[in-house]
Amino acid sequence: IRFLFRLYWYPLKVLYSTGVVTTYRAYGRGCGLYGFFNSLLWILLGLNIYWLYFILQLLVRALSGTSNGLQDTREPDDDDEEEPA
């Protein structure tokens, strides 16, 4: 249900109302930052789609079993394990 609100209702309601309805009112009153804030909303939509792609990719890998196990590539460091005197 979260994807429904992020990728359907958000573009339909918010971006439509700021992009179409408010355009006539904002430019009529001389709102200078209208384009800047509206572009930030479009960037937010792009980020939502970008993260959805990664989430779906993770789910496909997890369900198909093609994900490789995580490997610890760090070198062992014994200096951190000092005993108190």
Buried (B, 14 or more C-beta within 10 A) or exposed (E): EEEEEBBEEBBEEEBEEBEEEBBEEBEEEEEEEBEEEBEEBEEBBEEBEEEEEEEEEEEEEEEEEEEEEEEEEEEEEEEEEEEEE
